Amino acid sequence: SRIRRGYAGYIADDARAGVNGLRQVASPVKGGYATLWGYEHIVMTTGRVSAGNFETWEGNTSASDGSQSNGGEVANKWRPLADADVFAAQTY
């Protein structure tokens, strides 16, 4: 088992295959991951969903008027469910 969390494509591939400590889930889970926008960005999920959005903690982002996938802060955000490529839960 390998831990591959630095590239969104690895997270999505591992979750879909159910390997390396991840499994794909239908909706965000507490302590899980999501990849966004064609595997451009990785977020941690809180498991909270409201009005078609899900809550995240994410790094390398910025305020709503700045870069959302290459900024300079860690932020608590709400993202549209439709932005997610895959939701993943940790299996260990």
PASEBA-1860 file (N, C-alpha, C; in nm, 3 decimals):
! residues 92
1> SRIRRGYA> 0.084/-0.119/0.000/0.000/0.000/0.000/0.088/0.124/0.000 ~ 0.053/0.219/-0.084/0.126/0.345/-0.091/0.032/0.458/-0.052 ~ 0.089/0.565/-0.004/0.011/0.685/0.027/0.042/0.785/-0.084 ~ -0.059/0.818/-0.165/-0.039/0.910/-0.277/-0.146/1.019/-0.267 ~ -0.111/1.130/-0.202/-0.210/1.235/-0.180/-0.170/1.370/-0.241 ~ -0.059/1.378/-0.312/-0.012/1.506/-0.362/-0.059/1.543/-0.503 ~ -0.129/1.452/-0.569/-0.174/1.477/-0.706/-0.319/1.429/-0.717 ~ -0.405/1.517/-0.764/-0.548/1.485/-0.770/-0.578/1.360/-0.852
9> GYIADDAR> -0.505/1.340/-0.960/-0.526/1.223/-1.043/-0.500/1.093/-0.969 ~ -0.398/1.092/-0.880/-0.370/0.972/-0.800/-0.483/0.945/-0.702 ~ -0.533/1.049/-0.638/-0.643/1.032/-0.543/-0.764/0.973/-0.614 ~ -0.799/1.028/-0.728/-0.915/0.978/-0.802/-0.894/0.834/-0.847 ~ -0.777/0.804/-0.902/-0.749/0.667/-0.948/-0.753/0.568/-0.833 ~ -0.689/0.602/-0.721/-0.685/0.511/-0.607/-0.823/0.490/-0.547 ~ -0.902/0.597/-0.538/-1.037/0.584/-0.482/-1.123/0.495/-0.570 ~ -1.118/0.516/-0.699/-1.198/0.434/-0.791/-1.158/0.286/-0.787
17> AGVNGLRQ> -1.028/0.261/-0.767/-0.979/0.123/-0.762/-0.988/0.064/-0.622 ~ -1.014/0.146/-0.522/-1.021/0.098/-0.385/-0.887/0.052/-0.331 ~ -0.780/0.124/-0.364/-0.645/0.088/-0.321/-0.578/0.204/-0.248 ~ -0.466/0.174/-0.186/-0.382/0.275/-0.121/-0.458/0.358/-0.017 ~ -0.547/0.292/0.056/-0.615/0.358/0.166/-0.733/0.444/0.129 ~ -0.782/0.433/0.005/-0.896/0.514/-0.038/-1.003/0.428/-0.103 ~ -1.128/0.475/-0.095/-1.237/0.413/-0.171/-1.329/0.526/-0.216 ~ -1.387/0.511/-0.332/-1.479/0.612/-0.385/-1.611/0.604/-0.311
25> VASPVKGG> -1.668/0.720/-0.281/-1.800/0.729/-0.217/-1.886/0.825/-0.298 ~ -2.017/0.814/-0.279/-2.111/0.892/-0.360/-2.122/1.038/-0.317 ~ -2.089/1.067/-0.191/-2.101/1.204/-0.141/-1.989/1.231/-0.042 ~ -1.964/1.357/-0.009/-1.854/1.391/0.080/-1.869/1.327/0.219 ~ -1.756/1.283/0.276/-1.755/1.227/0.411/-1.657/1.305/0.498 ~ -1.680/1.305/0.627/-1.590/1.371/0.721/-1.452/1.308/0.711 ~ -1.350/1.391/0.694/-1.212/1.342/0.685/-1.176/1.282/0.551 ~ -1.259/1.303/0.450/-1.232/1.249/0.318/-1.169/1.352/0.226
33> YATLWGYE> -1.166/1.318/0.099/-1.109/1.405/-0.004/-1.207/1.420/-0.119 ~ -1.186/1.526/-0.195/-1.251/1.541/-0.325/-1.148/1.602/-0.419 ~ -1.162/1.569/-0.547/-1.083/1.637/-0.649/-1.180/1.723/-0.729 ~ -1.131/1.838/-0.774/-1.217/1.935/-0.842/-1.163/1.971/-0.980 ~ -1.256/2.011/-1.066/-1.226/2.078/-1.193/-1.133/2.000/-1.285 ~ -1.166/1.877/-1.312/-1.080/1.797/-1.401/-0.947/1.762/-1.337 ~ -0.950/1.731/-1.208/-0.832/1.687/-1.132/-0.727/1.798/-1.116 ~ -0.775/1.921/-1.105/-0.685/2.036/-1.089/-0.658/2.070/-0.943
41> HIVMTTGR> -0.746/2.030/-0.852/-0.737/2.077/-0.714/-0.783/1.966/-0.620 ~ -0.721/1.956/-0.503/-0.756/1.859/-0.400/-0.810/1.933/-0.279 ~ -0.919/1.882/-0.221/-0.975/1.941/-0.100/-1.003/1.830/0.002 ~ -1.001/1.866/0.129/-1.046/1.775/0.234/-1.191/1.809/0.264 ~ -1.272/1.706/0.284/-1.415/1.726/0.304/-1.452/1.710/0.451 ~ -1.552/1.787/0.493/-1.600/1.781/0.631/-1.720/1.690/0.647 ~ -1.781/1.652/0.536/-1.903/1.571/0.540/-2.030/1.654/0.542 ~ -2.018/1.786/0.552/-2.136/1.872/0.554/-2.177/1.909/0.412
49> VSAGNFET> -2.306/1.893/0.384/-2.364/1.926/0.253/-2.487/2.011/0.277 ~ -2.501/2.118/0.198/-2.617/2.206/0.212/-2.645/2.275/0.079 ~ -2.769/2.270/0.036/-2.816/2.342/-0.083/-2.727/2.318/-0.205 ~ -2.687/2.193/-0.226/-2.608/2.160/-0.344/-2.461/2.193/-0.334 ~ -2.414/2.227/-0.214/-2.274/2.259/-0.191/-2.218/2.169/-0.082 ~ -2.085/2.152/-0.080/-2.021/2.077/0.026/-1.909/2.159/0.088 ~ -1.888/2.139/0.218/-1.788/2.217/0.292/-1.651/2.151/0.279 ~ -1.548/2.235/0.265/-1.411/2.187/0.250/-1.315/2.264/0.340
57> WEGNTSAS> -1.201/2.203/0.362/-1.080/2.270/0.407/-0.979/2.243/0.298 ~ -0.915/2.349/0.251/-0.824/2.333/0.139/-0.709/2.432/0.145 ~ -0.597/2.390/0.094/-0.480/2.476/0.086/-0.459/2.526/-0.054 ~ -0.363/2.618/-0.067/-0.326/2.672/-0.196/-0.447/2.729/-0.270 ~ -0.528/2.802/-0.198/-0.645/2.868/-0.255/-0.644/3.013/-0.208 ~ -0.742/3.089/-0.245/-0.748/3.228/-0.201/-0.894/3.272/-0.194 ~ -0.912/3.398/-0.157/-1.046/3.454/-0.147/-1.119/3.439/-0.281 ~ -1.248/3.459/-0.279/-1.330/3.435/-0.398/-1.286/3.517/-0.519
65> DGSQSNGG> -1.214/3.626/-0.498/-1.172/3.709/-0.611/-1.032/3.672/-0.661 ~ -0.969/3.571/-0.599/-0.836/3.529/-0.642/-0.838/3.389/-0.700 ~ -0.719/3.333/-0.721/-0.707/3.197/-0.776/-0.767/3.096/-0.680 ~ -0.851/3.009/-0.731/-0.914/2.906/-0.648/-0.831/2.778/-0.641 ~ -0.735/2.762/-0.730/-0.656/2.639/-0.729/-0.506/2.666/-0.720 ~ -0.464/2.791/-0.706/-0.322/2.822/-0.695/-0.303/2.953/-0.620 ~ -0.361/2.961/-0.503/-0.350/3.082/-0.422/-0.250/3.063/-0.310 ~ -0.261/3.143/-0.206/-0.161/3.139/-0.101/-0.216/3.123/0.039
73> EVANKWRP> -0.331/3.058/0.056/-0.384/3.043/0.191/-0.456/2.910/0.208 ~ -0.477/2.875/0.334/-0.562/2.763/0.370/-0.697/2.822/0.406 ~ -0.804/2.765/0.353/-0.935/2.826/0.373/-1.043/2.720/0.392 ~ -1.143/2.759/0.467/-1.266/2.681/0.482/-1.363/2.736/0.379 ~ -1.412/2.649/0.289/-1.497/2.695/0.179/-1.616/2.602/0.159 ~ -1.710/2.650/0.082/-1.822/2.570/0.033/-1.810/2.565/-0.118 ~ -1.811/2.444/-0.173/-1.798/2.425/-0.317/-1.923/2.356/-0.372 ~ -1.963/2.387/-0.495/-2.075/2.316/-0.556/-2.044/2.167/-0.573
81> LADADVFA> -2.139/2.082/-0.542/-2.121/1.938/-0.561/-2.080/1.906/-0.705 ~ -2.132/1.982/-0.800/-2.102/1.958/-0.941/-1.955/1.984/-0.977 ~ -1.881/2.056/-0.892/-1.739/2.081/-0.919/-1.651/1.959/-0.893 ~ -1.703/1.863/-0.819/-1.622/1.748/-0.778/-1.612/1.643/-0.889 ~ -1.489/1.594/-0.910/-1.466/1.482/-1.001/-1.495/1.350/-0.930 ~ -1.449/1.340/-0.806/-1.465/1.218/-0.726/-1.461/1.255/-0.578 ~ -1.537/1.181/-0.497/-1.528/1.189/-0.352/-1.463/1.062/-0.302 ~ -1.373/1.075/-0.205/-1.300/0.960/-0.153/-1.304/0.957/-0.002
89> AQTY> -1.316/0.835/0.052/-1.308/0.812/0.196/-1.179/0.735/0.224 ~ -1.118/0.763/0.338/-1.000/0.688/0.378/-1.043/0.555/0.439 ~ -0.969/0.450/0.413/-1.007/0.317/0.459/-0.923/0.267/0.575 ~ -0.836/0.348/0.630/-0.753/0.305/0.743/-0.771/0.396/0.861
END
